[in-house]
Amino acid sequence: MSKTFMTIRETAKTGILSEYTLRLMQKQKKVPCIMCGNKCMINYPLLIEKLNIDSEKAVSNNEQ
């Protein structure tokens, strides 16, 4: 069973993106997350969905 909310480090351990990239995206407000004090808790299912949508947009832009 996968968790809904994961820390940046836990999300990076899944292999989807590096910890550095996740931290950059979090600062740019491009990651679906909530802040618990200083800790960023990423909504993992929403992150996967967002990455899929972004990649589909990139592919469709390249085909045009």
N, C-alpha and C positions, 0 to 999 in steps of 0.2 A: 504494500500500500504506500503510495507516495504522499508526501505532505503537501498541503496547499501553500503555506508560507514557509520560506526557507531564508536563512541568512545568505549574504553574498558568497561567503566561503562555501556553504553547503551547495548553493546553486552552481558554483564553479566546479565543484567536485563531480557533478553530473556529466561534465564534459561539453555542455552546450556552448558556453563562452568562458573566456578566462576571467579570473577575479579582477584583473586590471580593467578589462573591457566593461564588465558589469559596474565597476565603480565609476568609470567615466560616464556610462549611460545613466547611472543614478544621479550624478551631478547635473547632467543635461536634462533631467526629468523625462527620460525615455524608457524608464523601467516601471512597470506597475508594482508599486511597493507602498508600505506604510513605515513610518519611523516610530520605533519604540525607544524613546530616549535618544541615544546616539546610534542605535542599531537599526539597520535597514532590513526590513523583512519583505522579501520579494514574493509576490503571488506567482508561483511557478507555472500553473496552467495558463494564466493570462500572458505571461512572458512568452511561452511557446506559441500561443495563438498570435501574439503581436509579431513575433519573428516570422511566422509563416505568412502573415498578411504582407509584411514588408518585403519579403523575398518574392512573393507573387507579383507585387507592384513593380519591383525591379525587373523581373523577367518580362512582364508585359510592356514596360517602357523600352526595353532593348529590342523587342520584336517590332516595334512601330517604326 
